[in-house]
Amino acid sequence: MSTSSVSKGCFVFKPSAKKRKTCDVADYFSRGCDGGDNSRLRYKLCQDLWDAIKADTEKLQEELNRKILDGLLQFIRKCCSTFQHNADDWVSRMRASEIPTAALVLGVNVPDHDMTFQSLCELLQQSVTPHVAFLQAKECGALKNLMQRVLERLMGTAVSVDEEEDEAEQPGGTQPRQKGAHCTLATLCEWYECKIKKSNTPGKKRSSANEDEPQRPPIVIIFKDLEAFNPRVLQDFILICSRYVEQLPLMFVFGIATSPSTIQHMLPHSVSSLLCIELFQSLSCTLHLATVIDTLILTHHFPFKLNGKVLQVLVSIFLYHDFSVRNFIKGLKLALLEHFLSQPLSILCCGKKEMMGNATQLSHQGLESVRQLASFRRYVEQQKPQEQVDLLTNDEHMKIRELHIMCLEGNVWEKEEYQSAMQLLRMLAKEELVKALKRSEDILTPCKSKKMKDVLVQLQQLLDKFEHLDETKTETAANEDTLLEMKETRRTKKMSQFEILRNEALEFMSGLTPKLKTPVAYIPSRSYLAPPETQPLYEVCYYSSSTVLRRHLNATPRTSIQTALSSPYHYLQNDKLLTEDGVSNAAPDICIVHKLHLECGRLINLYDWLEAYATVVSAAEGKDPDSEDYGKAVSELEFLGFIKSTKQKTDHVARLTWGGC
């Protein structure tokens, strides 16, 4: 039996393909809640809704990246044109050894960089050049690895590296080493010239898509995570490339997460002077997140919503962990899946027409689920006695649905921000106030609700008054000094016509009934700002399990490991593992060893530990106390960081944890 260090390897045993059971994804929805009869419908609604959200997300991502990508493409095309025509202005502006370099500052939201670089590579290959090499620091630890990746991705073939040579080409030498000649830029030059000759063969027909393609397209090398590259490797590579700028139209793109000064810190002046650098700054990740929330959450296009606590969990993870909009969208997808998995009534979380059809097909069990909702019970309590009886007993009468109002959590009119906004509106000039009212008109115009149409009528009446105010002022004060009139108004402390009308608009927006001779039927705006929890059946569209979402997104590996070792039933769901006291002999060996080591002190005697293990295991059927499982379990505990070998006593190990959970 060996109890030496286990940190020698990690082995994964995958089940045989014959033993794997294929299961339809929709079947998992039948296990998530009681409403298994409509699981496939919920799965379809969930999939359709996510496809729509994903399409809007990708479209939004393209729009946000368009500005910076267009700038990059313009810079690369300019350099490409210069390479092609050998323009004098380029030569006069930079020395022959300078390499055009785009410093792309993307921010610290590193998980989002993949989408940006993927779009950049696709655009380059479609409209500029087919020769693009995408590099990551983790695969370019040494110069020979970097050279190998560049050649393989440009030439599209495997490139061998002589393992006996430290570097394929030395930056200080005049000639490449003979053994590494197959992995040098000289090889790339030969390949590139061969490509150019083939593409420029006389009489060769070009497709319409390639008619405008330059005769010598540039070679673009993209360094995704510049900060993670070895500075020495990067310096040597730039020095090598600087000798080939007359033969190869090389261009670099540096992906920077922190600051442009990173280039100065990583490259000495003798190397950075070989680069002609132009800076490109991406959109701030916080502005990106705000745009995503406006597009995906604060919209009526998607019926699925998040309550305040869930949204706060996603925003907190964004602000305090990774600043990744991509991970924020993943969290939104997880919330969507959890909602349709755990809520049987999510079949109503869809468009109005489809929702009405699904509502009429609800079974008696489904209607009973509706009656058990807290929001529905509150709604029933507000109805007349006969209506309460019909809602609780008559299934046909109950199949009536109401529109869900999208609003903020809590009473907005009681917030300090709401009061500040109203005070700001009181100081707006006429042009700014009219502009705000017209934006509200644009939002209300598509609404089909009668209540909203009534509000729209009042809003349009206010806009008409503002227009007539301009006409009246033009007729009565065409030849008067406006400034003198304003001073006279202030001196007499009388409100002008604009101020009177502005107050009327503020009363309208704050929910007060306008002083009209023939008032339109109007419900105060505060009724539209009620929290979603006060609306009946809000559980259908709002996901509110913030605890579940936080547990999935904020992983706690130590807690999970401790739970697995201390309570294996939590994961294995084997009734034999349920014990009130002591250690179950049916538990996995590592669980037995773990629980026994909790009873020891800081130093654990291996012999006593083995004796205790044998005592427990001997009571189990089919287990051999003298097997090697004990040694494996001890090694696994050492690998997980619970114990370590100690030189104080050769037959002991030292504990590294505080004990139980």
Legacy VTK file of the C-alpha trace (Angstrom):
# vtk DataFile Version 3.0
C-alpha trace
ASCII
DATASET POLYDATA
POINTS 661 float
0.000 0.000 0.000
1.384 3.346 -1.045
0.392 6.683 0.438
2.843 8.841 -1.487
1.794 12.036 -3.189
-1.139 11.661 -5.541
-0.418 14.850 -7.430
0.989 12.888 -10.339
-2.017 12.719 -12.610
-5.758 12.924 -12.993
-7.586 10.089 -14.715
-11.062 10.288 -16.214
-13.059 7.119 -16.857
-15.817 7.752 -19.374
-18.753 5.349 -19.606
-19.056 3.127 -22.614
-21.034 4.486 -25.531
-23.258 1.414 -25.403
-24.311 2.206 -21.831
-25.218 5.801 -22.537
-28.919 6.428 -22.715
-30.211 8.956 -25.185
-32.897 11.186 -23.758
-34.949 13.855 -25.453
-34.271 17.302 -24.001
-37.987 17.941 -23.697
-38.279 14.964 -21.329
-36.296 16.865 -18.698
-39.093 19.405 -18.476
-41.486 16.703 -17.322
-39.183 16.045 -14.353
-38.834 19.673 -13.327
-42.382 20.231 -12.059
-45.795 18.653 -11.700
-47.044 19.834 -15.084
-45.496 17.001 -17.051
-48.437 16.782 -19.433
-47.426 20.049 -21.145
-43.654 19.621 -20.880
-43.069 19.489 -24.628
-45.131 22.609 -25.182
-43.160 24.450 -22.517
-39.904 23.258 -24.057
-40.984 24.516 -27.487
-42.021 27.901 -26.090
-38.715 28.157 -24.216
-36.703 27.251 -27.319
-38.608 29.679 -29.563
-38.259 32.494 -27.060
-34.528 31.907 -26.622
-34.015 31.794 -30.401
-35.668 35.201 -30.664
-33.583 36.610 -27.796
-30.403 35.158 -29.290
-31.138 36.660 -32.706
-31.713 40.105 -31.181
-28.555 39.730 -29.086
-26.395 38.915 -32.105
-27.899 41.785 -34.059
-27.241 44.148 -31.157
-23.671 42.881 -30.842
-23.044 43.581 -34.515
-24.422 47.093 -34.196
-22.308 47.871 -31.129
-19.142 46.498 -32.750
-19.829 48.083 -36.120
-18.103 51.365 -35.365
-14.868 49.903 -34.062
-14.805 47.128 -36.681
-15.428 49.597 -39.484
-12.536 51.687 -38.190
-10.286 48.648 -38.101
-11.247 47.605 -41.613
-10.633 51.114 -42.908
-7.187 51.161 -41.282
-6.289 47.747 -42.717
-7.573 48.687 -46.183
-5.506 51.867 -46.103
-2.395 49.908 -45.220
-3.308 47.311 -47.835
-3.599 49.990 -50.522
-0.254 51.393 -49.472
1.380 47.987 -49.703
-0.125 47.504 -53.131
0.863 50.834 -54.710
3.960 51.573 -52.621
2.739 55.135 -52.087
5.268 57.825 -51.260
3.177 59.228 -48.410
3.440 55.926 -46.571
7.195 55.733 -46.997
7.609 59.300 -45.836
5.513 58.665 -42.749
7.141 55.502 -41.554
10.435 53.765 -41.986
10.698 50.665 -44.114
10.941 48.409 -41.064
7.749 49.635 -39.359
4.808 47.236 -39.190
1.237 48.648 -39.189
-0.319 47.744 -35.842
-3.857 48.249 -34.565
-4.054 48.479 -30.761
-7.593 47.325 -29.987
-8.574 48.282 -26.402
-11.555 46.079 -25.517
-11.751 46.452 -21.737
-11.531 44.016 -18.850
-14.618 42.051 -19.896
-12.391 39.314 -21.321
-15.159 36.706 -21.935
-16.753 39.097 -24.434
-13.602 39.428 -26.531
-14.203 36.154 -28.375
-17.293 37.511 -30.125
-15.476 40.671 -31.188
-12.482 38.826 -32.598
-14.698 36.278 -34.308
-16.571 39.065 -36.091
-13.270 40.755 -36.985
-11.792 37.578 -38.486
-14.939 36.943 -40.525
-15.027 40.497 -41.882
-11.327 40.414 -42.761
-11.611 37.133 -44.613
-14.749 38.230 -46.444
-13.695 41.695 -47.606
-9.947 42.256 -47.151
-7.669 39.226 -47.058
-7.849 35.449 -46.662
-4.558 35.448 -44.751
-5.513 35.866 -41.073
-3.778 34.162 -38.129
-5.489 34.240 -34.726
-3.181 33.640 -31.738
-3.722 33.116 -27.998
-1.052 33.345 -25.339
-1.701 29.887 -23.912
-0.563 28.253 -27.161
2.487 30.489 -27.731
4.651 29.882 -24.684
7.897 29.865 -26.690
9.012 31.521 -29.905
9.003 28.243 -31.814
5.398 27.609 -30.761
4.361 31.086 -31.857
6.070 30.650 -35.226
4.476 27.250 -35.670
0.950 28.576 -34.963
1.408 31.498 -37.376
2.597 29.311 -40.231
0.023 26.584 -39.651
-2.918 28.982 -39.627
-1.733 30.963 -42.619
-0.550 28.076 -44.772
-3.314 25.687 -43.704
-0.940 22.769 -43.220
0.967 21.132 -40.401
4.393 22.596 -39.640
6.935 20.539 -37.727
9.247 21.963 -35.071
12.616 20.461 -34.203
12.394 19.711 -30.489
16.197 19.772 -30.139
16.366 23.429 -31.122
15.344 26.047 -28.595
14.153 28.483 -31.247
13.439 28.047 -34.924
15.073 31.341 -35.797
17.232 33.558 -33.612
16.452 37.300 -33.714
20.109 38.275 -33.453
21.473 36.025 -36.188
21.806 36.789 -39.868
20.792 33.354 -41.127
18.197 30.928 -39.795
19.409 27.655 -38.374
19.461 24.840 -40.858
17.421 22.387 -38.781
14.624 24.910 -38.175
14.392 26.279 -41.715
11.052 24.607 -42.290
9.456 26.728 -39.518
10.651 30.246 -40.380
9.260 33.319 -42.057
11.418 32.464 -45.054
9.138 29.469 -45.586
6.158 31.790 -45.289
7.668 34.114 -47.909
8.015 31.255 -50.386
4.446 30.153 -49.747
3.083 33.704 -50.091
4.899 34.355 -53.382
3.565 31.080 -54.735
0.040 32.116 -53.745
0.414 35.520 -55.399
1.669 34.007 -58.647
-1.285 31.615 -58.784
-3.835 34.336 -58.097
-2.279 36.687 -60.685
-1.940 34.099 -63.456
-2.736 35.771 -66.830
-6.054 34.709 -68.289
-7.318 33.364 -64.972
-10.926 34.322 -64.456
-11.907 35.918 -61.201
-15.290 35.752 -59.643
-17.247 38.934 -59.161
-16.608 38.765 -55.432
-12.825 38.804 -55.985
-12.581 41.396 -58.738
-11.642 44.142 -56.297
-9.325 41.951 -54.225
-5.795 43.433 -54.064
-3.018 41.621 -55.848
-0.966 41.436 -52.635
-3.445 41.022 -49.771
-1.987 41.699 -46.335
-1.102 39.072 -43.748
-2.934 39.961 -40.547
-1.734 38.418 -37.275
-4.124 38.900 -34.343
-2.841 38.649 -30.755
-6.020 38.125 -28.744
-4.743 38.603 -25.180
-1.612 40.727 -25.451
-1.062 41.049 -21.683
-0.797 37.260 -21.324
1.966 36.841 -23.911
5.550 36.348 -22.816
7.189 39.766 -23.408
10.469 38.219 -24.510
8.751 35.932 -27.025
6.742 38.851 -28.392
9.838 41.030 -28.719
11.767 38.363 -30.618
8.863 37.738 -32.968
8.528 41.439 -33.799
12.267 41.701 -34.430
12.105 38.772 -36.831
9.051 40.145 -38.639
10.682 43.565 -39.060
13.228 42.010 -41.425
10.520 40.705 -43.735
8.275 43.774 -44.153
9.620 44.352 -47.677
8.737 40.786 -48.677
5.569 40.220 -46.628
2.745 42.783 -46.129
2.534 42.029 -42.398
0.021 43.665 -40.065
-0.601 43.174 -36.340
-3.762 43.523 -34.242
-3.150 43.703 -30.474
-6.092 42.818 -28.244
-5.641 44.838 -25.043
-7.812 44.424 -21.949
-6.321 47.070 -19.672
-4.583 50.149 -21.100
-2.626 51.113 -24.237
0.381 51.698 -21.983
0.668 47.902 -21.831
2.569 48.033 -25.117
5.173 50.353 -23.595
5.545 48.126 -20.537
5.962 44.935 -22.570
8.093 46.243 -25.423
11.240 48.356 -25.102
11.594 51.409 -27.319
13.929 49.571 -29.683
11.091 47.130 -30.454
8.037 49.395 -30.217
9.710 51.809 -32.656
9.394 49.089 -35.284
5.586 49.355 -35.069
3.309 52.037 -36.525
0.540 51.896 -33.920
-2.991 53.262 -34.231
-5.373 53.094 -31.266
-8.975 51.828 -31.383
-11.270 52.026 -28.330
-14.328 49.804 -27.929
-17.611 50.698 -26.252
-17.611 50.695 -22.452
-18.896 47.409 -21.031
-21.288 49.269 -18.709
-22.855 51.106 -21.656
-22.990 47.786 -23.479
-24.881 46.232 -20.561
-27.327 49.141 -20.412
-28.075 48.668 -24.104
-28.594 44.934 -23.637
-31.015 45.489 -20.738
-32.999 48.001 -22.779
-33.162 45.605 -25.720
-33.845 42.295 -23.969
-35.519 43.109 -20.649
-37.135 46.544 -20.775
-39.137 45.733 -23.880
-42.579 44.413 -24.736
-41.260 42.138 -27.487
-40.401 39.334 -25.055
-43.018 38.169 -22.524
-40.402 36.668 -20.197
-39.344 39.070 -17.418
-37.063 39.144 -14.393
-38.124 40.470 -11.036
-36.005 42.978 -9.144
-34.011 40.491 -7.054
-33.081 38.282 -9.993
-32.000 41.243 -12.071
-29.956 42.520 -9.137
-28.148 39.155 -8.905
-27.157 39.303 -12.585
-26.061 42.927 -12.376
-24.054 42.269 -9.196
-22.202 39.392 -10.830
-21.459 41.673 -13.768
-20.166 44.546 -11.621
-18.218 42.571 -9.033
-16.885 39.597 -11.009
-16.151 39.820 -14.731
-17.875 42.810 -16.413
-18.952 40.293 -19.042
-22.105 41.037 -21.007
-21.805 37.585 -22.535
-22.042 35.958 -19.091
-24.949 38.271 -18.241
-26.812 36.888 -21.251
-25.916 33.341 -20.146
-27.453 34.137 -16.764
-30.568 35.385 -18.541
-30.719 32.115 -20.482
-30.382 30.124 -17.257
-33.239 32.084 -15.695
-35.341 31.414 -18.806
-34.687 27.673 -18.616
-35.384 27.538 -14.875
-38.648 29.426 -15.345
-40.025 27.130 -18.046
-38.686 24.064 -16.222
-40.137 24.793 -12.793
-43.322 26.730 -13.631
-46.129 24.649 -15.207
-48.066 27.813 -16.089
-45.192 29.062 -18.236
-47.201 27.813 -21.224
-48.916 31.197 -20.899
-45.598 33.059 -21.179
-45.895 33.786 -24.893
-47.577 36.157 -27.326
-51.122 37.278 -26.605
-52.723 35.293 -29.422
-50.882 32.093 -28.576
-51.412 32.677 -24.868
-55.184 32.910 -25.296
-55.166 29.623 -27.205
-53.108 27.887 -24.516
-55.317 29.343 -21.806
-58.487 27.848 -23.299
-56.796 24.438 -23.365
-55.802 24.445 -19.709
-56.886 21.299 -17.911
-58.614 21.274 -14.552
-55.260 20.582 -12.896
-53.766 23.582 -14.669
-56.594 25.822 -13.524
-56.121 24.585 -9.979
-52.476 25.617 -10.259
-53.655 29.098 -11.224
-56.000 29.242 -8.254
-53.099 28.420 -5.939
-51.050 31.414 -7.061
-50.741 34.074 -4.376
-51.324 36.870 -6.889
-54.519 35.231 -8.136
-55.845 34.785 -4.603
-55.285 38.479 -3.933
-57.122 39.283 -7.154
-60.075 37.077 -6.188
-60.362 38.730 -2.774
-60.952 42.082 -4.487
-63.882 40.809 -6.567
-67.567 40.631 -5.776
-68.857 37.542 -3.908
-70.466 35.912 -6.950
-67.367 36.620 -9.037
-65.227 34.976 -6.362
-67.391 31.844 -6.475
-67.195 31.665 -10.273
-63.434 32.143 -10.327
-62.867 29.440 -7.732
-65.386 26.846 -8.974
-66.264 27.448 -12.636
-63.426 26.400 -14.975
-64.995 27.993 -18.064
-65.455 31.344 -16.339
-61.904 31.291 -15.078
-60.271 31.100 -18.561
-59.918 34.941 -18.764
-56.449 36.518 -18.959
-55.311 40.093 -18.322
-52.426 41.995 -19.837
-49.256 42.073 -17.796
-47.958 45.564 -17.145
-44.221 45.992 -17.352
-43.039 48.218 -14.560
-40.311 48.603 -11.978
-40.211 46.890 -8.617
-41.781 48.909 -5.805
-43.831 52.118 -5.877
-41.881 54.315 -8.228
-43.651 57.524 -7.182
-42.327 57.036 -3.648
-38.705 56.898 -4.780
-36.354 59.829 -4.405
-35.273 59.414 -8.023
-38.859 59.940 -9.168
-39.084 63.244 -7.301
-35.753 64.356 -8.724
-36.926 63.536 -12.233
-40.091 65.594 -11.755
-38.043 68.553 -10.510
-35.814 68.275 -13.559
-38.855 68.348 -15.837
-39.961 71.610 -14.226
-36.730 73.241 -15.403
-36.860 72.062 -19.013
-37.175 74.557 -21.831
-40.078 74.288 -24.239
-38.108 72.501 -26.959
-36.777 69.867 -24.550
-40.172 69.314 -22.923
-41.937 68.958 -26.267
-39.256 66.524 -27.398
-39.834 64.372 -24.295
-43.599 64.424 -24.831
-43.167 63.379 -28.466
-41.007 60.449 -27.407
-43.829 59.395 -25.083
-46.244 59.737 -28.002
-44.094 57.428 -30.123
-44.108 54.831 -27.329
-47.872 54.983 -26.776
-48.881 55.020 -30.454
-48.494 51.239 -31.075
-50.469 50.365 -27.918
-53.885 48.845 -28.595
-55.285 49.085 -25.079
-58.239 51.466 -24.704
-56.755 52.923 -21.526
-53.486 53.651 -23.278
-55.321 55.162 -26.243
-57.141 57.525 -23.863
-53.829 58.596 -22.391
-52.469 59.084 -25.908
-55.389 61.381 -26.751
-54.614 63.588 -23.754
-50.941 63.644 -24.652
-51.726 64.725 -28.196
-53.988 67.475 -26.854
-51.093 68.805 -24.787
-48.806 68.786 -27.827
-51.431 70.724 -29.802
-51.529 73.342 -27.069
-47.760 73.757 -27.242
-47.990 74.273 -31.007
-50.807 76.843 -30.642
-48.744 78.547 -27.972
-46.076 79.294 -30.579
-48.681 80.665 -33.009
-50.228 82.930 -30.366
-46.866 84.250 -29.339
-45.937 84.960 -32.952
-49.145 86.934 -33.615
-49.101 89.050 -30.447
-45.381 89.649 -30.002
-44.029 89.733 -33.520
-42.433 93.142 -33.020
-41.738 92.980 -29.273
-38.484 92.232 -27.534
-38.653 88.773 -26.020
-36.055 89.469 -23.381
-37.995 92.492 -22.052
-41.162 90.427 -21.868
-39.398 87.764 -19.783
-38.016 90.382 -17.396
-41.459 91.922 -17.009
-42.923 88.504 -16.247
-40.356 87.846 -13.537
-40.830 91.270 -12.005
-44.605 90.880 -11.718
-44.248 87.216 -10.604
-46.935 86.141 -13.030
-46.701 82.807 -14.790
-46.307 82.910 -18.534
-48.493 80.866 -20.841
-45.655 78.375 -21.315
-45.202 77.926 -17.572
-48.926 77.323 -17.123
-48.916 74.758 -19.903
-45.747 73.121 -18.553
-47.369 72.672 -15.141
-50.369 71.104 -16.829
-48.077 68.655 -18.613
-46.351 67.795 -15.326
-49.695 67.192 -13.652
-50.589 64.905 -16.512
-47.363 62.929 -16.181
-47.522 62.730 -12.392
-50.972 61.191 -12.494
-53.157 64.222 -11.601
-56.367 64.699 -13.544
-55.943 67.547 -16.049
-58.183 70.572 -15.648
-60.159 70.156 -18.837
-63.692 71.275 -19.536
-64.474 67.917 -21.058
-61.981 65.547 -19.459
-61.217 62.287 -21.179
-61.752 59.132 -19.167
-58.394 58.833 -17.439
-56.761 56.565 -14.937
-53.849 58.120 -12.998
-50.483 57.096 -14.368
-49.551 55.586 -11.007
-51.845 52.691 -11.798
-49.501 51.828 -14.658
-46.437 51.986 -12.405
-47.580 49.425 -9.853
-45.032 46.700 -8.991
-45.434 43.500 -11.029
-46.043 41.500 -7.854
-49.348 43.348 -7.421
-50.635 42.193 -10.810
-52.619 38.938 -11.093
-50.736 35.996 -12.613
-47.417 37.801 -12.629
-45.770 34.435 -11.815
-46.499 33.320 -15.381
-44.030 35.749 -16.943
-41.766 36.867 -14.087
-38.930 34.695 -12.853
-38.255 35.365 -9.181
-36.031 32.517 -7.896
-32.976 34.660 -7.228
-31.572 32.113 -4.766
-31.542 29.334 -7.366
-29.939 31.607 -9.929
-27.259 32.770 -7.492
-26.452 29.183 -6.522
-25.929 28.206 -10.165
-23.931 31.269 -11.214
-21.844 31.831 -8.066
-20.119 28.474 -7.878
-18.731 27.382 -4.500
-16.517 24.362 -5.247
-15.318 23.969 -1.672
-18.868 23.733 -0.361
-19.793 21.236 -3.069
-16.785 19.043 -2.304
-17.470 19.151 1.428
-21.102 18.234 0.831
-20.175 15.345 -1.452
-17.704 13.909 1.053
-19.741 14.488 4.203
-23.194 13.719 2.780
-22.842 11.532 -0.326
-26.601 10.933 -0.317
-27.058 14.537 -1.487
-25.659 13.570 -4.890
-25.978 9.767 -5.092
-29.560 9.542 -3.752
-28.904 6.066 -2.339
-31.079 5.205 0.658
-28.307 3.029 2.109
-26.278 6.197 2.678
-28.838 7.661 5.080
-27.377 7.380 8.575
-28.074 9.450 11.642
-24.765 8.813 13.405
-21.410 7.413 12.451
-20.192 6.429 9.009
-22.181 4.359 6.559
-20.237 1.356 5.298
-22.079 1.683 1.952
-20.522 5.070 1.267
-17.694 5.476 -1.264
-14.244 4.831 0.150
-13.163 8.446 -0.078
-16.221 9.487 1.960
-15.397 6.943 4.650
-11.772 8.031 4.800
-12.804 11.680 4.886
-15.202 11.241 7.800
-12.649 9.202 9.750
-9.951 11.815 9.275
-12.261 14.441 10.794
-11.950 12.573 14.106
-8.156 12.928 14.127
-5.935 15.784 15.173
-3.576 17.862 13.064
-1.259 14.902 12.467
-2.953 11.657 11.388
-1.373 8.273 12.053
-1.705 6.258 8.854
-1.844 2.906 10.667
-4.638 3.999 13.010
-6.448 5.544 10.081
-6.243 2.280 8.132
-7.463 0.255 11.130
-10.492 2.504 11.533
-11.192 2.259 7.798
-10.959 -1.557 7.890
-13.353 -1.696 10.839
-16.011 0.282 8.970
-15.560 -1.474 5.650
-15.570 -4.974 7.132
-19.265 -4.549 7.901
-20.094 -3.930 4.258
-20.883 -6.746 1.873
-18.690 -7.074 -1.175
-15.865 -4.858 0.153
-12.366 -6.044 0.904
-10.709 -4.217 3.840
-7.293 -5.130 2.456
-7.947 -3.733 -1.004
-6.089 -0.806 -2.551
-9.161 1.439 -2.349
-7.932 2.888 0.940
-4.640 3.977 -0.600
-6.481 5.529 -3.535
-8.855 7.379 -1.224
-5.952 8.819 0.797
-4.263 9.924 -2.407
-7.504 11.537 -3.628
-7.813 13.478 -0.374
-4.272 14.704 -0.848
-5.070 15.727 -4.409
-8.127 17.669 -3.218
-6.023 19.503 -0.644
-7.303 17.985 2.615
-4.022 16.415 3.740
-0.350 16.445 2.826
2.730 14.380 3.578
4.779 15.627 6.512
8.459 15.272 7.391
7.769 15.558 11.120
6.714 11.902 11.271
7.201 9.531 8.372
4.098 7.476 9.150
1.828 10.500 9.515
0.090 13.023 7.279
-0.879 16.574 8.186
-4.382 17.958 7.946
-4.883 21.081 5.842
-8.539 21.833 6.650
-10.428 23.045 9.690
-12.634 19.984 9.888
-16.237 19.352 8.954
-18.661 21.585 7.110
LINES 1 662
661 0 1 2 3 4 5 6 7 8 9 10 11 12 13 14 15 16 17 18 19 20 21 22 23 24 25 26 27 28 29 30 31 32 33 34 35 36 37 38 39 40 41 42 43 44 45 46 47 48 49 50 51 52 53 54 55 56 57 58 59 60 61 62 63 64 65 66 67 68 69 70 71 72 73 74 75 76 77 78 79 80 81 82 83 84 85 86 87 88 89 90 91 92 93 94 95 96 97 98 99 100 101 102 103 104 105 106 107 108 109 110 111 112 113 114 115 116 117 118 119 120 121 122 123 124 125 126 127 128 129 130 131 132 133 134 135 136 137 138 139 140 141 142 143 144 145 146 147 148 149 150 151 152 153 154 155 156 157 158 159 160 161 162 163 164 165 166 167 168 169 170 171 172 173 174 175 176 177 178 179 180 181 182 183 184 185 186 187 188 189 190 191 192 193 194 195 196 197 198 199 200 201 202 203 204 205 206 207 208 209 210 211 212 213 214 215 216 217 218 219 220 221 222 223 224 225 226 227 228 229 230 231 232 233 234 235 236 237 238 239 240 241 242 243 244 245 246 247 248 249 250 251 252 253 254 255 256 257 258 259 260 261 262 263 264 265 266 267 268 269 270 271 272 273 274 275 276 277 278 279 280 281 282 283 284 285 286 287 288 289 290 291 292 293 294 295 296 297 298 299 300 301 302 303 304 305 306 307 308 309 310 311 312 313 314 315 316 317 318 319 320 321 322 323 324 325 326 327 328 329 330 331 332 333 334 335 336 337 338 339 340 341 342 343 344 345 346 347 348 349 350 351 352 353 354 355 356 357 358 359 360 361 362 363 364 365 366 367 368 369 370 371 372 373 374 375 376 377 378 379 380 381 382 383 384 385 386 387 388 389 390 391 392 393 394 395 396 397 398 399 400 401 402 403 404 405 406 407 408 409 410 411 412 413 414 415 416 417 418 419 420 421 422 423 424 425 426 427 428 429 430 431 432 433 434 435 436 437 438 439 440 441 442 443 444 445 446 447 448 449 450 451 452 453 454 455 456 457 458 459 460 461 462 463 464 465 466 467 468 469 470 471 472 473 474 475 476 477 478 479 480 481 482 483 484 485 486 487 488 489 490 491 492 493 494 495 496 497 498 499 500 501 502 503 504 505 506 507 508 509 510 511 512 513 514 515 516 517 518 519 520 521 522 523 524 525 526 527 528 529 530 531 532 533 534 535 536 537 538 539 540 541 542 543 544 545 546 547 548 549 550 551 552 553 554 555 556 557 558 559 560 561 562 563 564 565 566 567 568 569 570 571 572 573 574 575 576 577 578 579 580 581 582 583 584 585 586 587 588 589 590 591 592 593 594 595 596 597 598 599 600 601 602 603 604 605 606 607 608 609 610 611 612 613 614 615 616 617 618 619 620 621 622 623 624 625 626 627 628 629 630 631 632 633 634 635 636 637 638 639 640 641 642 643 644 645 646 647 648 649 650 651 652 653 654 655 656 657 658 659 660
